[in-house]
Amino acid sequence: MTTHLEIDGTLLQEALVLGEHYTEKAVIEEALREYVQRRKQLKILELFGEIEYDQDYDYKQQRQQG
């Protein structure tokens, strides 16, 4: 997909150096991957306290049966 964006050149250059990327496209793709990963992590954190756990569950017993 082709998209035309105006991006801060200084910021892009800094990302190129820090990420050790060779192309601007690689920097942008990596930034998007990190953004998506972070948003997924935040969604998981939102579930904290929402899931009910069985207090009697014994994970060690499951290991011994195998």
PDB file of N, CA, C and O in Angstrom:
ATOM      1  N   MET A   1       0.841  -1.157   0.000  1.00  0.00           N
ATOM      2  CA  MET A   1       0.000   0.000   0.000  1.00  0.00           C
ATOM      3  C   MET A   1       0.900   1.238   0.000  1.00  0.00           C
ATOM      4  O   MET A   1       1.870   1.307   0.754  1.00  0.00           O
ATOM      5  N   THR A   2       0.585   2.168  -0.812  1.00  0.00           N
ATOM      6  CA  THR A   2       1.364   3.393  -0.889  1.00  0.00           C
ATOM      7  C   THR A   2       0.629   4.502  -0.167  1.00  0.00           C
ATOM      8  O   THR A   2      -0.554   4.744  -0.405  1.00  0.00           O
ATOM      9  N   THR A   3       1.359   5.182   0.732  1.00  0.00           N
ATOM     10  CA  THR A   3       0.800   6.297   1.483  1.00  0.00           C
ATOM     11  C   THR A   3       1.840   7.401   1.518  1.00  0.00           C
ATOM     12  O   THR A   3       3.029   7.145   1.707  1.00  0.00           O
ATOM     13  N   HIS A   4       1.388   8.610   1.336  1.00  0.00           N
ATOM     14  CA  HIS A   4       2.301   9.749   1.371  1.00  0.00           C
ATOM     15  C   HIS A   4       2.064  10.511   2.670  1.00  0.00           C
ATOM     16  O   HIS A   4       0.950  10.948   2.959  1.00  0.00           O
ATOM     17  N   LEU A   5       3.145  10.662   3.450  1.00  0.00           N
ATOM     18  CA  LEU A   5       3.058  11.341   4.737  1.00  0.00           C
ATOM     19  C   LEU A   5       4.181  12.355   4.880  1.00  0.00           C
ATOM     20  O   LEU A   5       5.274  12.167   4.346  1.00  0.00           O
ATOM     21  N   GLU A   6       3.905  13.414   5.595  1.00  0.00           N
ATOM     22  CA  GLU A   6       4.967  14.346   5.971  1.00  0.00           C
ATOM     23  C   GLU A   6       5.382  13.981   7.378  1.00  0.00           C
ATOM     24  O   GLU A   6       4.593  14.105   8.315  1.00  0.00           O
ATOM     25  N   ILE A   7       6.620  13.529   7.536  1.00  0.00           N
ATOM     26  CA  ILE A   7       7.137  13.093   8.826  1.00  0.00           C
ATOM     27  C   ILE A   7       8.325  13.959   9.191  1.00  0.00           C
ATOM     28  O   ILE A   7       9.138  14.311   8.335  1.00  0.00           O
ATOM     29  N   ASP A   8       8.420  14.298  10.458  1.00  0.00           N
ATOM     30  CA  ASP A   8       9.530  15.097  10.965  1.00  0.00           C
ATOM     31  C   ASP A   8      10.844  14.419  10.580  1.00  0.00           C
ATOM     32  O   ASP A   8      11.130  13.310  11.032  1.00  0.00           O
ATOM     33  N   GLY A   9      11.635  15.079   9.753  1.00  0.00           N
ATOM     34  CA  GLY A   9      12.888  14.515   9.256  1.00  0.00           C
ATOM     35  C   GLY A   9      13.889  14.205  10.350  1.00  0.00           C
ATOM     36  O   GLY A   9      14.593  13.198  10.285  1.00  0.00           O
ATOM     37  N   THR A  10      13.955  15.060  11.351  1.00  0.00           N
ATOM     38  CA  THR A  10      14.878  14.840  12.463  1.00  0.00           C
ATOM     39  C   THR A  10      14.486  13.595  13.241  1.00  0.00           C
ATOM     40  O   THR A  10      15.338  12.784  13.605  1.00  0.00           O
ATOM     41  N   LEU A  11      13.206  13.453  13.489  1.00  0.00           N
ATOM     42  CA  LEU A  11      12.704  12.284  14.214  1.00  0.00           C
ATOM     43  C   LEU A  11      12.964  11.007  13.418  1.00  0.00           C
ATOM     44  O   LEU A  11      13.354   9.985  13.984  1.00  0.00           O
ATOM     45  N   LEU A  12      12.751  11.069  12.133  1.00  0.00           N
ATOM     46  CA  LEU A  12      12.979   9.907  11.276  1.00  0.00           C
ATOM     47  C   LEU A  12      14.459   9.524  11.252  1.00  0.00           C
ATOM     48  O   LEU A  12      14.793   8.340  11.314  1.00  0.00           O
ATOM     49  N   GLN A  13      15.335  10.504  11.164  1.00  0.00           N
ATOM     50  CA  GLN A  13      16.772  10.223  11.171  1.00  0.00           C
ATOM     51  C   GLN A  13      17.213   9.609  12.493  1.00  0.00           C
ATOM     52  O   GLN A  13      18.024   8.683  12.516  1.00  0.00           O
ATOM     53  N   GLU A  14      16.677  10.129  13.592  1.00  0.00           N
ATOM     54  CA  GLU A  14      17.018   9.584  14.903  1.00  0.00           C
ATOM     55  C   GLU A  14      16.558   8.127  15.013  1.00  0.00           C
ATOM     56  O   GLU A  14      17.276   7.290  15.560  1.00  0.00           O
ATOM     57  N   ALA A  15      15.369   7.826  14.499  1.00  0.00           N
ATOM     58  CA  ALA A  15      14.852   6.451  14.520  1.00  0.00           C
ATOM     59  C   ALA A  15      15.702   5.536  13.644  1.00  0.00           C
ATOM     60  O   ALA A  15      15.929   4.378  13.996  1.00  0.00           O
ATOM     61  N   LEU A  16      16.170   6.041  12.513  1.00  0.00           N
ATOM     62  CA  LEU A  16      17.043   5.251  11.639  1.00  0.00           C
ATOM     63  C   LEU A  16      18.309   4.832  12.379  1.00  0.00           C
ATOM     64  O   LEU A  16      18.735   3.679  12.308  1.00  0.00           O
ATOM     65  N   VAL A  17      18.895   5.777  13.082  1.00  0.00           N
ATOM     66  CA  VAL A  17      20.148   5.507  13.799  1.00  0.00           C
ATOM     67  C   VAL A  17      19.906   4.580  14.988  1.00  0.00           C
ATOM     68  O   VAL A  17      20.615   3.589  15.161  1.00  0.00           O
ATOM     69  N   LEU A  18      18.905   4.904  15.806  1.00  0.00           N
ATOM     70  CA  LEU A  18      18.641   4.113  17.007  1.00  0.00           C
ATOM     71  C   LEU A  18      18.217   2.689  16.681  1.00  0.00           C
ATOM     72  O   LEU A  18      18.602   1.745  17.371  1.00  0.00           O
ATOM     73  N   GLY A  19      17.433   2.541  15.640  1.00  0.00           N
ATOM     74  CA  GLY A  19      16.942   1.216  15.275  1.00  0.00           C
ATOM     75  C   GLY A  19      17.880   0.457  14.366  1.00  0.00           C
ATOM     76  O   GLY A  19      17.645  -0.706  14.039  1.00  0.00           O
ATOM     77  N   GLU A  20      18.947   1.124  13.960  1.00  0.00           N
ATOM     78  CA  GLU A  20      19.912   0.524  13.035  1.00  0.00           C
ATOM     79  C   GLU A  20      19.234  -0.006  11.772  1.00  0.00           C
ATOM     80  O   GLU A  20      19.548  -1.088  11.276  1.00  0.00           O
ATOM     81  N   HIS A  21      18.298   0.792  11.276  1.00  0.00           N
ATOM     82  CA  HIS A  21      17.594   0.439  10.044  1.00  0.00           C
ATOM     83  C   HIS A  21      18.286   1.097   8.857  1.00  0.00           C
ATOM     84  O   HIS A  21      18.969   2.112   8.991  1.00  0.00           O
ATOM     85  N   TYR A  22      18.089   0.489   7.699  1.00  0.00           N
ATOM     86  CA  TYR A  22      18.733   1.020   6.494  1.00  0.00           C
ATOM     87  C   TYR A  22      17.799   1.863   5.647  1.00  0.00           C
ATOM     88  O   TYR A  22      18.250   2.638   4.805  1.00  0.00           O
ATOM     89  N   THR A  23      16.488   1.715   5.866  1.00  0.00           N
ATOM     90  CA  THR A  23      15.534   2.478   5.058  1.00  0.00           C
ATOM     91  C   THR A  23      14.471   3.117   5.945  1.00  0.00           C
ATOM     92  O   THR A  23      14.197   2.655   7.053  1.00  0.00           O
ATOM     93  N   GLU A  24      13.889   4.176   5.433  1.00  0.00           N
ATOM     94  CA  GLU A  24      12.801   4.842   6.143  1.00  0.00           C
ATOM     95  C   GLU A  24      11.598   3.904   6.246  1.00  0.00           C
ATOM     96  O   GLU A  24      10.896   3.900   7.257  1.00  0.00           O
ATOM     97  N   LYS A  25      11.366   3.119   5.209  1.00  0.00           N
ATOM     98  CA  LYS A  25      10.257   2.167   5.229  1.00  0.00           C
ATOM     99  C   LYS A  25      10.420   1.176   6.383  1.00  0.00           C
ATOM    100  O   LYS A  25       9.446   0.860   7.066  1.00  0.00           O
ATOM    101  N   ALA A  26      11.627   0.688   6.603  1.00  0.00           N
ATOM    102  CA  ALA A  26      11.889  -0.260   7.685  1.00  0.00           C
ATOM    103  C   ALA A  26      11.607   0.373   9.046  1.00  0.00           C
ATOM    104  O   ALA A  26      11.071  -0.283   9.939  1.00  0.00           O
ATOM    105  N   VAL A  27      11.964   1.632   9.202  1.00  0.00           N
ATOM    106  CA  VAL A  27      11.712   2.351  10.455  1.00  0.00           C
ATOM    107  C   VAL A  27      10.213   2.454  10.706  1.00  0.00           C
ATOM    108  O   VAL A  27       9.740   2.169  11.807  1.00  0.00           O
ATOM    109  N   ILE A  28       9.474   2.858   9.693  1.00  0.00           N
ATOM    110  CA  ILE A  28       8.032   3.050   9.840  1.00  0.00           C
ATOM    111  C   ILE A  28       7.331   1.724  10.114  1.00  0.00           C
ATOM    112  O   ILE A  28       6.436   1.660  10.957  1.00  0.00           O
ATOM    113  N   GLU A  29       7.729   0.670   9.412  1.00  0.00           N
ATOM    114  CA  GLU A  29       7.109  -0.637   9.646  1.00  0.00           C
ATOM    115  C   GLU A  29       7.397  -1.139  11.053  1.00  0.00           C
ATOM    116  O   GLU A  29       6.509  -1.684  11.709  1.00  0.00           O
ATOM    117  N   GLU A  30       8.621  -0.964  11.521  1.00  0.00           N
ATOM    118  CA  GLU A  30       8.969  -1.385  12.876  1.00  0.00           C
ATOM    119  C   GLU A  30       8.180  -0.574  13.902  1.00  0.00           C
ATOM    120  O   GLU A  30       7.694  -1.122  14.891  1.00  0.00           O
ATOM    121  N   ALA A  31       8.056   0.721  13.666  1.00  0.00           N
ATOM    122  CA  ALA A  31       7.298   1.572  14.581  1.00  0.00           C
ATOM    123  C   ALA A  31       5.835   1.125  14.643  1.00  0.00           C
ATOM    124  O   ALA A  31       5.235   1.105  15.718  1.00  0.00           O
ATOM    125  N   LEU A  32       5.272   0.773  13.506  1.00  0.00           N
ATOM    126  CA  LEU A  32       3.883   0.306  13.491  1.00  0.00           C
ATOM    127  C   LEU A  32       3.741  -1.035  14.210  1.00  0.00           C
ATOM    128  O   LEU A  32       2.768  -1.255  14.932  1.00  0.00           O
ATOM    129  N   ARG A  33       4.716  -1.933  14.011  1.00  0.00           N
ATOM    130  CA  ARG A  33       4.677  -3.218  14.721  1.00  0.00           C
ATOM    131  C   ARG A  33       4.702  -3.002  16.237  1.00  0.00           C
ATOM    132  O   ARG A  33       3.931  -3.615  16.975  1.00  0.00           O
ATOM    133  N   GLU A  34       5.596  -2.125  16.684  1.00  0.00           N
ATOM    134  CA  GLU A  34       5.696  -1.841  18.108  1.00  0.00           C
ATOM    135  C   GLU A  34       4.416  -1.196  18.633  1.00  0.00           C
ATOM    136  O   GLU A  34       3.978  -1.501  19.742  1.00  0.00           O
ATOM    137  N   TYR A  35       3.823  -0.319  17.853  1.00  0.00           N
ATOM    138  CA  TYR A  35       2.574   0.336  18.237  1.00  0.00           C
ATOM    139  C   TYR A  35       1.457  -0.695  18.417  1.00  0.00           C
ATOM    140  O   TYR A  35       0.736  -0.673  19.414  1.00  0.00           O
ATOM    141  N   VAL A  36       1.325  -1.591  17.448  1.00  0.00           N
ATOM    142  CA  VAL A  36       0.289  -2.624  17.515  1.00  0.00           C
ATOM    143  C   VAL A  36       0.531  -3.544  18.710  1.00  0.00           C
ATOM    144  O   VAL A  36      -0.404  -3.874  19.439  1.00  0.00           O
ATOM    145  N   GLN A  37       1.770  -3.953  18.909  1.00  0.00           N
ATOM    146  CA  GLN A  37       2.103  -4.826  20.032  1.00  0.00           C
ATOM    147  C   GLN A  37       1.752  -4.148  21.358  1.00  0.00           C
ATOM    148  O   GLN A  37       1.176  -4.780  22.244  1.00  0.00           O
ATOM    149  N   ARG A  38       2.089  -2.893  21.495  1.00  0.00           N
ATOM    150  CA  ARG A  38       1.809  -2.158  22.734  1.00  0.00           C
ATOM    151  C   ARG A  38       0.313  -2.046  22.968  1.00  0.00           C
ATOM    152  O   ARG A  38      -0.149  -2.208  24.098  1.00  0.00           O
ATOM    153  N   ARG A  39      -0.445  -1.773  21.923  1.00  0.00           N
ATOM    154  CA  ARG A  39      -1.903  -1.657  22.070  1.00  0.00           C
ATOM    155  C   ARG A  39      -2.513  -2.994  22.480  1.00  0.00           C
ATOM    156  O   ARG A  39      -3.454  -3.027  23.274  1.00  0.00           O
ATOM    157  N   LYS A  40      -1.990  -4.086  21.951  1.00  0.00           N
ATOM    158  CA  LYS A  40      -2.478  -5.410  22.341  1.00  0.00           C
ATOM    159  C   LYS A  40      -2.171  -5.671  23.809  1.00  0.00           C
ATOM    160  O   LYS A  40      -2.996  -6.238  24.526  1.00  0.00           O
ATOM    161  N   GLN A  41      -0.986  -5.259  24.259  1.00  0.00           N
ATOM    162  CA  GLN A  41      -0.621  -5.422  25.662  1.00  0.00           C
ATOM    163  C   GLN A  41      -1.560  -4.624  26.562  1.00  0.00           C
ATOM    164  O   GLN A  41      -1.963  -5.102  27.622  1.00  0.00           O
ATOM    165  N   LEU A  42      -1.903  -3.423  26.144  1.00  0.00           N
ATOM    166  CA  LEU A  42      -2.814  -2.599  26.929  1.00  0.00           C
ATOM    167  C   LEU A  42      -4.194  -3.246  27.028  1.00  0.00           C
ATOM    168  O   LEU A  42      -4.842  -3.175  28.072  1.00  0.00           O
ATOM    169  N   LYS A  43      -4.638  -3.873  25.946  1.00  0.00           N
ATOM    170  CA  LYS A  43      -5.931  -4.573  25.959  1.00  0.00           C
ATOM    171  C   LYS A  43      -5.903  -5.707  26.977  1.00  0.00           C
ATOM    172  O   LYS A  43      -6.881  -5.925  27.691  1.00  0.00           O
ATOM    173  N   ILE A  44      -4.792  -6.427  27.046  1.00  0.00           N
ATOM    174  CA  ILE A  44      -4.662  -7.518  28.008  1.00  0.00           C
ATOM    175  C   ILE A  44      -4.687  -6.963  29.430  1.00  0.00           C
ATOM    176  O   ILE A  44      -5.325  -7.540  30.311  1.00  0.00           O
ATOM    177  N   LEU A  45      -4.001  -5.853  29.655  1.00  0.00           N
ATOM    178  CA  LEU A  45      -3.983  -5.249  30.985  1.00  0.00           C
ATOM    179  C   LEU A  45      -5.378  -4.806  31.422  1.00  0.00           C
ATOM    180  O   LEU A  45      -5.691  -4.816  32.612  1.00  0.00           O
ATOM    181  N   GLU A  46      -6.212  -4.420  30.461  1.00  0.00           N
ATOM    182  CA  GLU A  46      -7.578  -4.018  30.788  1.00  0.00           C
ATOM    183  C   GLU A  46      -8.377  -5.184  31.360  1.00  0.00           C
ATOM    184  O   GLU A  46      -9.338  -4.975  32.101  1.00  0.00           O
ATOM    185  N   LEU A  47      -7.988  -6.405  31.020  1.00  0.00           N
ATOM    186  CA  LEU A  47      -8.681  -7.585  31.527  1.00  0.00           C
ATOM    187  C   LEU A  47      -8.326  -7.901  32.976  1.00  0.00           C
ATOM    188  O   LEU A  47      -9.005  -8.698  33.624  1.00  0.00           O
ATOM    189  N   PHE A  48      -7.271  -7.281  33.483  1.00  0.00           N
ATOM    190  CA  PHE A  48      -6.827  -7.561  34.845  1.00  0.00           C
ATOM    191  C   PHE A  48      -7.973  -7.298  35.819  1.00  0.00           C
ATOM    192  O   PHE A  48      -8.551  -6.211  35.846  1.00  0.00           O
ATOM    193  N   GLY A  49      -8.281  -8.298  36.603  1.00  0.00           N
ATOM    194  CA  GLY A  49      -9.360  -8.182  37.565  1.00  0.00           C
ATOM    195  C   GLY A  49     -10.718  -8.576  36.999  1.00  0.00           C
ATOM    196  O   GLY A  49     -11.697  -8.647  37.742  1.00  0.00           O
ATOM    197  N   GLU A  50     -10.792  -8.831  35.704  1.00  0.00           N
ATOM    198  CA  GLU A  50     -12.054  -9.195  35.065  1.00  0.00           C
ATOM    199  C   GLU A  50     -12.251 -10.705  35.002  1.00  0.00           C
ATOM    200  O   GLU A  50     -13.382 -11.184  34.922  1.00  0.00           O
ATOM    201  N   ILE A  51     -11.158 -11.449  35.037  1.00  0.00           N
ATOM    202  CA  ILE A  51     -11.229 -12.898  34.901  1.00  0.00           C
ATOM    203  C   ILE A  51     -11.244 -13.524  36.288  1.00  0.00           C
ATOM    204  O   ILE A  51     -10.408 -13.208  37.135  1.00  0.00           O
ATOM    205  N   GLU A  52     -12.200 -14.411  36.506  1.00  0.00           N
ATOM    206  CA  GLU A  52     -12.296 -15.093  37.801  1.00  0.00           C
ATOM    207  C   GLU A  52     -11.525 -16.406  37.729  1.00  0.00           C
ATOM    208  O   GLU A  52     -11.668 -17.179  36.782  1.00  0.00           O
ATOM    209  N   TYR A  53     -10.716 -16.635  38.736  1.00  0.00           N
ATOM    210  CA  TYR A  53      -9.910 -17.846  38.790  1.00  0.00           C
ATOM    211  C   TYR A  53     -10.465 -18.792  39.841  1.00  0.00           C
ATOM    212  O   TYR A  53     -11.020 -18.358  40.850  1.00  0.00           O
ATOM    213  N   ASP A  54     -10.313 -20.079  39.600  1.00  0.00           N
ATOM    214  CA  ASP A  54     -10.723 -21.103  40.550  1.00  0.00           C
ATOM    215  C   ASP A  54      -9.668 -21.177  41.650  1.00  0.00           C
ATOM    216  O   ASP A  54      -8.525 -21.554  41.392  1.00  0.00           O
ATOM    217  N   GLN A  55     -10.042 -20.824  42.853  1.00  0.00           N
ATOM    218  CA  GLN A  55      -9.098 -20.801  43.977  1.00  0.00           C
ATOM    219  C   GLN A  55      -8.560 -22.195  44.301  1.00  0.00           C
ATOM    220  O   GLN A  55      -7.476 -22.325  44.869  1.00  0.00           O
ATOM    221  N   ASP A  56      -9.307 -23.229  43.945  1.00  0.00           N
ATOM    222  CA  ASP A  56      -8.905 -24.604  44.261  1.00  0.00           C
ATOM    223  C   ASP A  56      -8.040 -25.246  43.178  1.00  0.00           C
ATOM    224  O   ASP A  56      -7.611 -26.388  43.339  1.00  0.00           O
ATOM    225  N   TYR A  57      -7.778 -24.546  42.090  1.00  0.00           N
ATOM    226  CA  TYR A  57      -7.005 -25.108  40.996  1.00  0.00           C
ATOM    227  C   TYR A  57      -5.560 -25.350  41.445  1.00  0.00           C
ATOM    228  O   TYR A  57      -4.918 -24.463  42.007  1.00  0.00           O
ATOM    229  N   ASP A  58      -5.063 -26.555  41.191  1.00  0.00           N
ATOM    230  CA  ASP A  58      -3.698 -26.909  41.588  1.00  0.00           C
ATOM    231  C   ASP A  58      -2.888 -27.257  40.340  1.00  0.00           C
ATOM    232  O   ASP A  58      -2.959 -28.376  39.831  1.00  0.00           O
ATOM    233  N   TYR A  59      -2.128 -26.296  39.864  1.00  0.00           N
ATOM    234  CA  TYR A  59      -1.351 -26.503  38.642  1.00  0.00           C
ATOM    235  C   TYR A  59      -0.266 -27.565  38.833  1.00  0.00           C
ATOM    236  O   TYR A  59       0.110 -28.239  37.874  1.00  0.00           O
ATOM    237  N   LYS A  60       0.235 -27.720  40.049  1.00  0.00           N
ATOM    238  CA  LYS A  60       1.264 -28.730  40.303  1.00  0.00           C
ATOM    239  C   LYS A  60       0.699 -30.141  40.124  1.00  0.00           C
ATOM    240  O   LYS A  60       1.399 -31.044  39.664  1.00  0.00           O
ATOM    241  N   GLN A  61      -0.540 -30.316  40.481  1.00  0.00           N
ATOM    242  CA  GLN A  61      -1.191 -31.620  40.317  1.00  0.00           C
ATOM    243  C   GLN A  61      -1.297 -31.961  38.834  1.00  0.00           C
ATOM    244  O   GLN A  61      -1.139 -33.123  38.459  1.00  0.00           O
ATOM    245  N   GLN A  62      -1.560 -30.978  37.994  1.00  0.00           N
ATOM    246  CA  GLN A  62      -1.647 -31.202  36.558  1.00  0.00           C
ATOM    247  C   GLN A  62      -0.305 -31.687  36.002  1.00  0.00           C
ATOM    248  O   GLN A  62      -0.272 -32.531  35.106  1.00  0.00           O
ATOM    249  N   ARG A  63       0.782 -31.164  36.523  1.00  0.00           N
ATOM    250  CA  ARG A  63       2.121 -31.563  36.058  1.00  0.00           C
ATOM    251  C   ARG A  63       2.409 -33.026  36.419  1.00  0.00           C
ATOM    252  O   ARG A  63       2.998 -33.757  35.624  1.00  0.00           O
ATOM    253  N   GLN A  64       2.007 -33.435  37.582  1.00  0.00           N
ATOM    254  CA  GLN A  64       2.305 -34.795  38.049  1.00  0.00           C
ATOM    255  C   GLN A  64       1.515 -35.851  37.313  1.00  0.00           C
ATOM    256  O   GLN A  64       1.962 -36.995  37.232  1.00  0.00           O
ATOM    257  N   GLN A  65       0.351 -35.510  36.771  1.00  0.00           N
ATOM    258  CA  GLN A  65      -0.477 -36.476  36.070  1.00  0.00           C
ATOM    259  C   GLN A  65       0.078 -36.804  34.695  1.00  0.00           C
ATOM    260  O   GLN A  65      -0.230 -37.862  34.147  1.00  0.00           O
ATOM    261  N   GLY A  66       0.886 -35.927  34.126  1.00  0.00           N
ATOM    262  CA  GLY A  66       1.395 -36.099  32.766  1.00  0.00           C
ATOM    263  C   GLY A  66       2.501 -37.049  32.713  1.00  0.00           C
ATOM    264  O   GLY A  66       3.043 -37.307  31.638  1.00  0.00           O
TER     265      GLY A  66
END
